[in-house]
Amino acid sequence: MRFNELGRTGIQVSEICLGTMTWGSQNSEAEAHAQMDHAIDQGVNFIDTAELYPTTPVSAETQGDTERFIGTWMKARGNRDRIVLATKIAGPGRSYIRGGRPMNRKEIETALDLSLTRLGTNHIDLYQLHWPNRGHYHFRQLWTYRPDRQPSRAEVIDNKLDILQALGDAVKAGKVRAIGLSNETAWGTMQFLDLAEKHGLPRVASIQNEYNLLYRPHDADFAEISHHEHVGLLSYSPLAAGLLSGKYLDGEVPAGSRASINGDLGGRMSQHQEPAVRDHVAVARKHGLDPAQMALAYCLTRPFMTSVIIGATSMDQLRSNIAAKDIALDDAVMRDIRAAIRRHPMPI
């Protein structure tokens, strides 16, 4: 397992991060514990969760169960010091999570303490903002996003400063080691960096956004931010919610799969994705590779990548996904992948 520095924090994280959003809905507590045991045995030291989880589907009844499962596992194994633990405060909109209120100082203080209790720990290694208070282009909103219809620049900046000050207090109190963003824009990220520099507040270490062979906005402006500002990408949905495994081709929906629960895979299951998926699967098979492993290995080649967040509902999936760390994509494979990308620039 290779390791990368998380921003400029000095914290070393495995290039494979164990994602957890199915624990509490598609996976039981015992299955979650087994997944963590295997991941740690394979050299993974990085686990990502959120107060919102599980999300397959999201519900008030299961909200917070994923953090609880991680907490019971760490207590049983006595291994908190071996884990780089990341979680997130939910943005506005979910009425059953703190009334669905926007993030501010009070909400951060409340949410952080609740997460610490569920996780059974006294600190979070990476505390992330799950999505912004304002609108953004993530979650399939790229073609309808209107920056001119968002709060004013002054309102956004004031709110970001309030958030950063609350996070700064959490860092000083020892409750948080580093901070990160998720589902943020390039402009929003730079505002956080600028405010941190001006006011001596914690610096954003990472950005957790979607990135995969079908969706690659990070290749543009965000790649420059990652390079110059040391804000590494933690890529979620590196398999595009399972599409890149090829298991949904020709309308197939395997029993128990994410698509059997969330039919459109968060808007990814469109008419545009199947020709692109078919093309990438053909590239993998041409070179004797597993399609899912090739898709994950491609993400690992990106120079801005700090860690690739994998998730699995079965141990076979987990073993296969972690094994992608050992897949080397030679020049011939990369040429064919780039050609497929040119034919299908961003189908989801």
C-alpha positions as CSV (number, residue, x, y, z in Angstrom):
1,M,0.0,0.0,0.0
2,R,1.3,3.4,-0.9
3,F,0.7,6.5,1.3
4,N,0.2,10.2,0.5
5,E,0.3,13.3,2.7
6,L,-3.0,14.8,3.5
7,G,-2.6,18.4,2.2
8,R,0.2,20.0,4.3
9,T,-0.8,18.3,7.5
10,G,1.9,15.7,7.8
11,I,-0.8,13.1,8.1
12,Q,-0.1,10.1,5.9
13,V,-3.1,8.3,4.4
14,S,-3.4,5.1,2.3
15,E,-4.0,5.7,-1.4
16,I,-7.1,3.5,-0.9
17,C,-9.7,4.9,1.5
18,L,-12.5,2.6,2.8
19,G,-15.9,4.2,2.2
20,T,-18.8,3.3,4.4
21,M,-22.0,4.6,3.1
22,T,-23.7,1.2,2.8
23,W,-23.2,0.3,6.5
24,G,-26.5,0.3,8.3
25,S,-28.6,-0.3,5.3
26,Q,-27.1,-2.7,2.8
27,N,-24.5,-4.0,5.3
28,S,-25.0,-5.1,8.9
29,E,-22.7,-4.1,11.8
30,A,-21.0,-7.5,11.6
31,E,-20.3,-7.1,7.9
32,A,-19.0,-3.6,8.5
33,H,-16.6,-4.9,11.1
34,A,-15.4,-7.6,8.7
35,Q,-14.8,-5.1,6.0
36,M,-12.7,-2.9,8.3
37,D,-10.7,-5.9,9.5
38,H,-9.9,-6.9,5.9
39,A,-9.0,-3.4,4.8
40,I,-6.7,-2.8,7.7
41,D,-5.0,-6.2,7.0
42,Q,-4.4,-5.0,3.5
43,G,-2.7,-1.8,4.6
44,V,-5.6,0.7,4.5
45,N,-5.4,3.2,7.3
46,F,-8.0,5.7,6.1
47,I,-11.8,5.4,6.7
48,D,-14.3,7.9,5.5
49,T,-17.8,8.3,6.9
50,A,-20.4,11.0,7.5
51,E,-23.1,11.9,10.0
52,L,-25.6,11.4,7.1
53,Y,-24.6,7.8,6.4
54,P,-25.9,5.3,5.4
55,T,-27.2,6.6,2.1
56,T,-28.5,3.5,0.4
57,P,-31.1,4.8,1.0
58,V,-30.9,7.8,3.3
59,S,-33.4,7.7,6.2
60,A,-34.0,9.3,9.6
61,E,-34.2,5.8,11.1
62,T,-30.7,4.7,10.1
63,Q,-28.9,8.1,10.1
64,G,-25.7,7.9,12.2
65,D,-25.6,4.1,12.3
66,T,-22.5,4.0,10.1
67,E,-20.5,6.1,12.6
68,R,-21.8,3.9,15.4
69,F,-20.6,0.8,13.7
70,I,-17.1,2.3,13.3
71,G,-17.1,3.3,16.9
72,T,-18.0,-0.2,18.1
73,W,-15.3,-1.7,15.9
74,M,-12.6,0.6,17.1
75,K,-13.6,-0.1,20.7
76,A,-13.5,-3.8,20.2
77,R,-10.2,-3.8,18.3
78,G,-8.5,-1.1,20.5
79,N,-6.9,0.4,17.3
80,R,-8.0,4.0,17.2
81,D,-4.4,5.1,17.0
82,R,-3.9,3.1,13.8
83,I,-6.8,4.8,12.0
84,V,-7.0,8.1,10.1
85,L,-10.7,8.7,10.6
86,A,-12.7,11.1,8.4
87,T,-16.3,12.2,8.8
88,K,-18.5,15.0,7.6
89,I,-21.1,17.5,8.8
90,A,-24.2,17.5,6.6
91,G,-25.1,20.6,4.7
92,P,-28.6,22.0,4.7
93,G,-31.7,20.2,3.5
94,R,-32.1,17.1,5.6
95,S,-34.8,18.0,8.1
96,Y,-34.1,15.0,10.4
97,I,-30.4,16.1,10.8
98,R,-30.4,19.1,13.2
99,G,-33.5,20.5,11.5
100,G,-31.9,20.7,8.1
101,R,-30.3,24.0,9.1
102,P,-27.3,25.5,7.2
103,M,-23.8,25.0,8.6
104,N,-22.7,27.7,11.1
105,R,-20.7,27.9,14.3
106,K,-23.5,26.4,16.5
107,E,-24.3,23.6,14.0
108,I,-20.7,22.6,13.7
109,E,-20.3,22.5,17.5
110,T,-23.4,20.3,17.8
111,A,-22.7,18.0,14.9
112,L,-19.1,17.5,15.8
113,D,-19.9,16.4,19.4
114,L,-22.6,14.1,18.1
115,S,-20.2,12.4,15.7
116,L,-17.5,12.1,18.4
117,T,-20.1,10.4,20.6
118,R,-21.3,8.0,17.9
119,L,-17.7,7.2,17.0
120,G,-16.6,6.7,20.6
121,T,-13.5,8.8,20.1
122,N,-12.2,12.2,21.4
123,H,-11.0,13.4,18.0
124,I,-11.6,13.3,14.2
125,D,-8.5,13.3,12.0
126,L,-10.3,14.9,9.0
127,Y,-13.5,16.8,9.5
128,Q,-15.2,17.7,6.2
129,L,-18.1,19.9,5.1
130,H,-20.3,17.5,3.2
131,W,-21.8,20.0,0.8
132,P,-22.0,23.8,0.7
133,N,-24.7,26.0,2.2
134,R,-25.2,27.6,-1.2
135,G,-26.0,25.9,-4.5
136,H,-23.3,24.1,-6.5
137,Y,-22.9,22.0,-9.7
138,H,-22.4,18.6,-8.1
139,F,-25.0,15.8,-7.8
140,R,-25.9,16.1,-11.6
141,Q,-26.7,19.9,-11.4
142,L,-24.0,20.9,-13.8
143,W,-26.4,22.1,-16.5
144,T,-28.8,24.0,-14.2
145,Y,-26.4,25.6,-11.8
146,R,-26.8,29.4,-11.6
147,P,-24.1,31.2,-9.6
148,D,-26.0,34.4,-10.1
149,R,-28.9,33.0,-8.1
150,Q,-26.9,32.2,-5.1
151,P,-26.3,34.3,-1.9
152,S,-24.2,37.4,-2.4
153,R,-20.4,37.2,-2.2
154,A,-20.4,39.0,1.1
155,E,-22.9,36.6,2.6
156,V,-20.9,33.6,1.4
157,I,-17.6,35.0,2.7
158,D,-19.2,35.8,6.1
159,N,-20.6,32.3,6.5
160,K,-17.3,30.7,5.4
161,L,-15.4,32.8,8.0
162,D,-17.9,31.8,10.7
163,I,-17.4,28.1,9.7
164,L,-13.6,28.4,9.7
165,Q,-13.6,30.1,13.1
166,A,-15.7,27.3,14.5
167,L,-13.4,24.7,13.0
168,G,-10.4,26.6,14.3
169,D,-11.8,26.3,17.8
170,A,-12.3,22.6,17.3
171,V,-8.7,22.2,16.2
172,K,-7.5,24.2,19.3
173,A,-9.6,22.0,21.5
174,G,-8.1,18.8,20.1
175,K,-11.3,17.6,18.6
176,V,-10.2,17.9,15.0
177,R,-6.7,17.5,13.4
178,A,-7.4,18.7,9.9
179,I,-10.3,20.0,7.8
180,G,-11.6,19.3,4.4
181,L,-14.3,20.1,1.9
182,S,-16.7,18.0,-0.2
183,N,-18.8,18.8,-3.2
184,E,-17.3,22.3,-3.3
185,T,-16.4,24.4,-6.3
186,A,-13.0,25.8,-7.3
187,W,-14.1,29.3,-6.3
188,G,-15.5,28.2,-3.0
189,T,-12.3,26.3,-2.2
190,M,-10.1,29.2,-2.9
191,Q,-12.2,31.4,-0.7
192,F,-11.6,29.0,2.2
193,L,-7.9,29.1,1.5
194,D,-7.8,32.9,1.3
195,L,-9.8,33.3,4.6
196,A,-7.5,30.8,6.4
197,E,-4.4,32.7,5.3
198,K,-5.8,36.1,6.2
199,H,-7.2,35.1,9.6
200,G,-4.7,32.5,10.8
201,L,-7.3,29.7,10.6
202,P,-7.1,26.0,9.7
203,R,-6.2,25.4,6.1
204,V,-8.2,23.1,3.9
205,A,-6.3,19.9,3.4
206,S,-8.5,18.0,0.9
207,I,-11.5,18.1,-1.3
208,Q,-13.8,15.1,-1.6
209,N,-15.5,15.3,-5.0
210,E,-16.7,12.7,-7.5
211,Y,-14.1,11.6,-9.9
212,N,-14.1,8.6,-12.3
213,L,-13.7,7.7,-16.0
214,L,-17.2,9.1,-16.8
215,Y,-17.0,12.3,-14.7
216,R,-13.7,14.3,-14.5
217,P,-14.2,18.0,-13.8
218,H,-11.2,17.8,-11.5
219,D,-9.0,17.5,-14.5
220,A,-9.5,21.3,-15.2
221,D,-9.2,24.1,-12.7
222,F,-9.3,21.9,-9.6
223,A,-6.2,20.1,-10.7
224,E,-4.3,23.4,-10.6
225,I,-5.6,24.1,-7.1
226,S,-4.6,20.6,-6.0
227,H,-1.1,21.1,-7.3
228,H,-0.3,24.7,-6.2
229,E,-2.3,24.7,-3.0
230,H,-1.8,21.1,-1.8
231,V,-5.5,20.4,-1.6
232,G,-5.5,16.8,-2.7
233,L,-8.5,15.0,-4.1
234,L,-10.4,12.3,-2.2
235,S,-12.4,10.8,-5.1
236,Y,-15.8,9.3,-4.3
237,S,-17.7,7.1,-6.7
238,P,-14.6,6.1,-8.6
239,L,-16.7,3.4,-10.2
240,A,-19.6,5.8,-11.0
241,A,-21.8,4.0,-8.4
242,G,-20.9,0.7,-10.0
243,L,-21.5,1.5,-13.6
244,L,-17.8,1.1,-14.6
245,S,-17.9,-2.5,-13.4
246,G,-20.1,-3.3,-16.4
247,K,-22.7,-5.0,-14.2
248,Y,-25.5,-2.7,-15.4
249,L,-24.9,-3.1,-19.1
250,D,-27.9,-4.0,-21.3
251,G,-30.3,-3.0,-18.6
252,E,-29.2,-5.5,-16.0
253,V,-29.9,-4.7,-12.4
254,P,-28.5,-7.4,-10.1
255,A,-30.4,-8.2,-7.0
256,G,-29.1,-6.3,-4.0
257,S,-27.2,-3.8,-6.1
258,R,-27.3,-0.1,-5.6
259,A,-29.4,0.3,-8.7
260,S,-32.0,-2.0,-7.2
261,I,-32.4,0.5,-4.3
262,N,-31.6,3.8,-6.1
263,G,-32.9,3.2,-9.6
264,D,-31.1,6.0,-11.4
265,L,-27.9,5.8,-9.3
266,G,-28.1,9.4,-8.3
267,G,-28.8,10.6,-11.9
268,R,-25.9,8.6,-13.4
269,M,-28.1,6.0,-15.0
270,S,-28.8,7.9,-18.2
271,Q,-28.9,7.1,-21.9
272,H,-25.5,8.6,-22.3
273,Q,-23.5,6.5,-20.0
274,E,-24.0,3.0,-21.5
275,P,-22.0,3.5,-24.7
276,A,-19.1,5.0,-22.7
277,V,-19.2,2.2,-20.1
278,R,-19.3,-0.4,-22.9
279,D,-16.2,1.2,-24.4
280,H,-14.3,1.3,-21.2
281,V,-15.2,-2.3,-20.4
282,A,-14.0,-3.3,-23.8
283,V,-10.7,-1.6,-23.2
284,A,-10.3,-3.6,-19.9
285,R,-11.2,-6.9,-21.5
286,K,-8.8,-6.2,-24.5
287,H,-5.9,-6.0,-22.0
288,G,-7.0,-8.8,-19.8
289,L,-8.1,-6.5,-16.9
290,D,-11.1,-6.5,-14.6
291,P,-13.1,-3.4,-15.6
292,A,-13.7,-2.2,-12.1
293,Q,-10.0,-2.6,-11.2
294,M,-8.9,-0.8,-14.3
295,A,-11.3,2.1,-13.5
296,L,-9.9,2.3,-9.9
297,A,-6.3,2.0,-11.1
298,Y,-6.8,4.9,-13.6
299,C,-7.9,7.1,-10.7
300,L,-4.8,6.2,-8.8
301,T,-2.6,7.4,-11.8
302,R,-3.9,11.0,-11.5
303,P,-1.3,13.4,-10.1
304,F,-3.8,15.3,-7.9
305,M,-5.1,12.1,-6.2
306,T,-4.6,11.8,-2.4
307,S,-6.8,8.8,-1.9
308,V,-9.5,6.9,-3.8
309,I,-12.6,6.1,-1.8
310,I,-13.9,2.6,-2.4
311,G,-17.0,1.0,-1.2
312,A,-18.4,-2.5,-1.3
313,T,-21.4,-4.5,-0.2
314,S,-19.6,-7.9,-0.3
315,M,-16.2,-9.1,0.8
316,D,-15.5,-10.3,-2.8
317,Q,-16.1,-6.7,-4.1
318,L,-13.9,-5.3,-1.3
319,R,-11.0,-7.7,-2.0
320,S,-11.2,-6.9,-5.7
321,N,-11.4,-3.2,-5.2
322,I,-8.5,-3.0,-2.8
323,A,-6.4,-5.2,-5.1
324,A,-6.6,-2.4,-7.7
325,K,-3.7,-0.8,-5.9
326,D,-1.5,-3.5,-7.5
327,I,-2.7,-2.9,-11.1
328,A,-0.2,-1.1,-13.3
329,L,-1.7,0.4,-16.4
330,D,0.9,0.4,-19.2
331,D,1.2,2.9,-22.0
332,A,-1.0,0.8,-24.3
333,V,-3.8,0.6,-21.8
334,M,-3.6,4.4,-21.1
335,R,-3.7,5.2,-24.8
336,D,-6.9,3.1,-25.2
337,I,-8.4,4.7,-22.1
338,R,-7.6,8.2,-23.3
339,A,-9.1,7.3,-26.7
340,A,-12.3,6.1,-25.0
341,I,-12.4,9.3,-23.0
342,R,-12.2,11.4,-26.1
343,R,-15.1,9.5,-27.7
344,H,-17.2,10.0,-24.5
345,P,-15.9,13.2,-22.8
346,M,-18.3,13.4,-19.8
347,P,-21.4,11.2,-20.2
348,I,-22.6,11.6,-16.6
